[in-house]
Amino acid sequence: MAHGVTRRGFVQTSAALIAGVSFAGNVVGADEAAGTQPDTQPDSDADPDTAGLFSISLAQWSLHKALYGRAMDNLDFAATAKTKFDIDAIEYVNQFFKDKAKDTDYLAQMKQRADDLGVTSLLIMCDGEGRLGDPDDAARKQAVENHYRWVEAAKLLGCHSIRVNAASEGGYEEQQKFAADGLRQLCEFADTHGLNVLVENHGGLSSNGAWLAGVMKLVEHERVGTLPDFGNFRIQGDEWYDRYQGVEELMPYAKAVSAKTHDFDDAGNETETDYARMMKIVMDAGYHGYVGIEYEGSRLSEMEGIAATKALLERVRTEFA
């Protein structure tokens, strides 16, 4: 879908965003969210014409190559978001500080660096802690308890949520039942810390929008929600769920949104997702919070991909305004 943006204009916008890129700086956290619904509208989303539509955050996974390659340190993530992209809200990934969940001094450094820059810490994406929908009761309980430390870490950082997975095994309804049980247990713990538990469509039946929406209904807890990802609708092998249908089914429960990108055409449009169509679904659901950039491509560098995704989201937001 064309949006009347020239290649030159797209390149100039992206170039301006990535000019002088380096991995260094200070960092910061966020104000604690009150209640179950995140406070999603920062004062700094400047343009009055687009205020109230949606805000833009940066997911740490967009920089996973730099982080895994040690070209960037986890403590510099907030500074990179703010100084290189003028983004003042971030989403952490637990893989990049996996051994620091209980290290309060380290977490305090993360928060202070973010606070010093006026950067809001929104959530921690949690992986590798077991299957919350494991059919085995003991294994499921252990997976729930494995997530406790991330709830506590997110609380210390000032986040409103943790993002988890709803992996399970068995039949369609069996997996819904097991996943709902594990999520309910985790929500009850998170509730005592004022935190939400968000589930992303992340492979398996969780990438089936109807299945995951059904899990939300079964959990029936005010702290549970979804984090719809525009691109993660591969169920298995070559089996894919329709991304637009999936996002539409998950948006009624959304407390965060992930703007997945892989590549862009000469006009700056994402090649796999019609962003105007997708963002209309998001806003038609009444969501006007943060939309997190999650660039996962290979043709552009991570810094270029983040800049291109930000430029696309800003353009779509302006068109809606």
C-alpha positions in Angstrom: 0.0 0.0 0.0 1.6 3.3 -1.1 1.6 6.3 1.2 3.1 9.0 -1.1 6.5 9.0 0.5 9.5 9.2 -1.8 12.6 7.0 -1.4 14.6 10.2 -0.9 12.3 11.4 1.9 12.4 8.0 3.6 16.2 7.8 3.4 16.5 11.4 4.7 14.2 10.7 7.6 16.0 7.4 8.6 19.4 9.0 8.1 18.5 11.8 10.5 17.5 9.3 13.1 20.7 7.2 12.9 23.2 10.1 12.5 26.1 9.8 14.8 25.0 6.4 16.2 27.2 4.9 18.9 26.6 2.6 21.9 27.3 4.7 25.0 25.5 6.7 27.6 23.5 6.8 30.8 20.1 5.3 31.5 16.6 5.4 33.5 13.4 3.7 34.8 9.8 4.9 35.1 7.0 6.0 37.3 5.1 3.1 38.7 1.9 2.4 36.9 -1.3 2.8 39.0 -3.8 0.0 38.7 -4.0 -2.7 36.0 -4.1 -0.4 33.0 -0.7 1.1 32.1 -0.4 4.9 32.0 0.4 5.0 28.3 0.5 8.7 27.3 3.8 10.5 28.0 3.9 14.3 28.0 6.8 14.2 25.6 4.9 12.8 22.5 5.2 16.3 21.2 3.1 16.9 18.1 -0.3 18.2 19.2 -1.9 16.9 16.0 -0.9 13.3 16.8 -1.3 13.4 20.6 -3.6 10.8 22.0 -3.2 8.4 19.0 -0.4 6.2 20.1 3.1 6.5 21.5 6.3 4.8 20.3 8.6 2.7 22.5 11.7 0.5 21.7 11.9 -3.2 22.4 15.4 -4.3 23.4 15.2 -7.3 21.0 15.7 -4.8 18.2 19.3 -4.6 19.3 19.9 -8.3 20.1 22.8 -8.7 17.6 24.6 -5.8 19.2 23.9 -7.1 22.7 24.9 -10.7 22.0 27.9 -9.4 20.2 28.9 -7.2 23.1 28.9 -4.1 20.9 26.4 -2.8 23.4 25.9 -3.3 27.1 22.5 -3.8 28.7 23.1 -0.8 31.0 23.3 1.5 27.9 20.0 0.5 26.4 18.0 3.4 27.7 20.6 5.9 26.6 20.6 4.4 23.1 16.8 4.7 22.9 16.9 8.3 24.0 20.0 9.8 22.5 20.0 7.9 19.2 16.3 7.7 18.4 14.6 10.2 20.7 12.5 7.4 22.2 11.6 7.8 25.8 10.0 4.4 26.7 11.7 1.0 26.6 10.9 -2.7 26.8 13.6 -4.9 28.3 14.3 -8.6 27.4 15.4 -10.8 30.3 17.9 -12.7 28.2 20.3 -9.7 28.3 20.5 -9.6 32.1 19.4 -13.1 33.0 21.7 -13.5 36.0 20.7 -10.1 37.4 17.1 -10.6 38.3 17.8 -10.7 42.0 20.7 -8.2 41.9 19.1 -5.2 43.4 22.2 -3.0 43.0 22.3 -3.8 39.2 18.6 -3.2 38.8 18.9 0.1 40.7 21.6 1.1 38.2 19.3 0.3 35.3 16.5 2.3 36.8 18.8 5.3 37.7 20.2 5.5 34.2 16.7 5.5 32.7 15.4 8.0 35.3 18.3 10.4 34.6 17.3 10.5 31.0 13.5 10.6 31.5 13.1 7.2 30.0 10.1 5.1 31.1 10.7 1.4 31.6 7.5 -0.3 30.4 8.0 -4.1 30.8 10.3 -7.0 30.8 9.9 -9.7 28.1 10.6 -13.0 29.9 11.7 -16.2 28.1 13.4 -19.4 29.2 11.6 -19.9 32.5 9.6 -23.0 31.7 6.1 -23.6 30.3 3.3 -21.8 32.1 0.9 -24.2 30.4 2.9 -27.4 31.1 0.5 -30.4 31.4 2.5 -31.6 34.5 1.2 -29.8 37.6 4.6 -29.7 39.3 6.4 -28.4 36.2 3.7 -25.8 35.6 3.9 -24.6 39.2 7.7 -24.5 39.0 7.4 -22.4 35.8 5.1 -20.0 37.6 7.5 -19.6 40.5 10.4 -19.1 38.1 8.7 -15.9 36.9 8.4 -14.5 40.4 11.8 -12.9 40.3 11.0 -11.1 37.1 7.8 -9.7 38.6 9.9 -8.4 41.4 12.6 -7.0 39.1 9.9 -5.3 36.9 8.5 -3.7 40.1 11.9 -2.4 41.1 12.5 -1.0 37.6 9.1 0.8 37.6 7.5 -1.3 34.8 3.8 -2.0 34.5 4.1 -5.6 33.3 6.1 -8.6 32.4 5.6 -10.4 29.1 5.4 -14.2 29.2 4.7 -17.1 26.9 1.8 -19.5 27.1 3.5 -22.7 25.8 1.7 -26.0 26.5 1.1 -29.4 25.0 -1.9 -31.5 24.1 -5.2 -30.8 22.5 -6.6 -27.4 21.7 -8.9 -27.1 24.8 -6.4 -29.0 27.0 -3.7 -26.4 26.3 -6.1 -23.6 26.9 -6.9 -25.0 30.4 -3.3 -25.6 31.4 -2.1 -22.2 30.1 -5.0 -20.4 31.9 -4.1 -22.2 35.1 -0.5 -21.2 35.0 -1.3 -17.6 34.1 -3.9 -17.3 36.8 -1.4 -18.4 39.4 1.2 -15.9 38.1 -1.4 -13.1 38.0 -2.3 -13.7 41.6 1.4 -13.2 42.6 1.9 -10.2 40.2 -1.2 -8.6 41.6 0.4 -8.3 45.0 3.2 -6.2 43.3 0.8 -4.1 41.2 2.1 -5.7 38.0 0.3 -7.1 34.9 1.1 -10.4 33.1 1.0 -10.1 29.3 1.0 -13.0 26.8 2.5 -12.6 23.4 1.6 -14.6 20.3 4.9 -16.5 20.2 4.5 -19.7 18.3 2.4 -22.9 18.8 -1.2 -22.3 19.6 -0.4 -19.0 21.2 -0.1 -17.7 17.6 -3.7 -18.6 17.0 -5.6 -15.5 17.9 -8.8 -17.2 18.8 -7.0 -19.7 21.0 -5.2 -17.0 23.0 -8.3 -14.9 23.3 -10.0 -17.9 24.7 -7.2 -18.3 27.3 -7.7 -14.7 28.4 -11.4 -15.4 29.0 -10.5 -18.6 31.0 -7.9 -16.7 33.2 -10.5 -14.1 34.1 -8.1 -11.9 36.1 -7.7 -8.2 35.8 -3.9 -8.5 35.7 -3.8 -10.7 32.6 -3.5 -9.2 29.1 -2.0 -9.6 25.7 0.9 -8.2 23.8 -0.1 -8.6 20.2 3.0 -8.9 17.9 2.3 -8.0 14.2 4.6 -10.7 12.9 4.5 -13.7 15.3 1.7 -15.7 13.7 3.6 -18.8 12.6 2.0 -21.7 14.5 4.3 -24.4 13.2 6.1 -25.3 10.0 4.4 -23.6 7.1 1.2 -23.1 9.1 0.4 -19.4 9.6 -2.5 -17.6 11.2 -3.8 -14.5 9.5 -2.0 -11.6 11.2 -4.7 -9.0 10.8 -7.4 -11.4 12.2 -5.0 -12.4 15.0 -4.3 -8.8 16.1 -8.0 -8.0 16.0 -8.8 -10.9 18.2 -6.1 -10.0 20.7 -6.6 -6.3 20.9 -9.5 -6.3 23.4 -7.0 -7.7 26.0 -4.0 -5.7 24.9 -1.9 -3.7 27.4 1.0 -3.4 25.0 1.7 -3.8 21.3 4.7 -5.0 19.4 5.4 -3.4 15.9 7.4 -6.2 14.3 9.4 -5.3 11.1 11.7 -7.2 8.9 12.3 -5.2 5.7 11.0 -2.1 3.9 10.3 -1.1 0.3 11.6 2.0 -1.4 8.7 4.0 0.0 9.5 3.0 3.5 6.6 0.5 3.9 7.1 -2.7 5.7 7.1 -5.5 3.1 5.1 -8.1 5.1 2.6 -6.0 7.1 0.3 -3.2 5.9 1.0 -0.8 8.8 -1.9 1.5 7.9 -4.3 -1.4 8.1 -2.7 -2.9 11.2 -2.6 0.3 13.1 -6.3 1.0 12.3 -7.1 -2.3 13.9 -5.1 -1.3 17.0 -6.7 2.1 17.3 -10.2 0.9 16.5 -9.9 -1.4 19.5 -9.6 1.8 21.6 -5.8 1.3 22.3 -3.8 4.5 22.4 -0.8 3.4 24.4 2.8 2.5 23.5 3.6 0.6 20.3 7.0 -1.0 20.7 9.5 -1.1 17.8 10.8 -4.6 17.3 13.0 -4.7 14.2 14.1 -8.2 13.4 15.5 -7.9 9.8 18.9 -8.6 8.3 19.1 -6.4 5.2 19.3 -3.1 7.2 21.5 -2.8 10.2 19.7 -2.8 13.6 20.1 0.9 13.9 18.8 1.5 10.4 15.9 -0.9 11.0 14.9 0.8 14.2 15.0 4.2 12.5 13.0 3.0 9.5 10.4 1.5 11.8 10.1 4.7 13.8 9.7 6.7 10.6 7.0 4.4 9.4 5.0 4.5 12.6 5.3 8.3 12.8 4.1 8.6 9.2 1.1 6.3 9.8 0.3 8.3 13.0 0.4 11.6 11.1 -1.9 10.1 8.3 -4.4 9.1 11.0 -4.2 12.5 12.5 
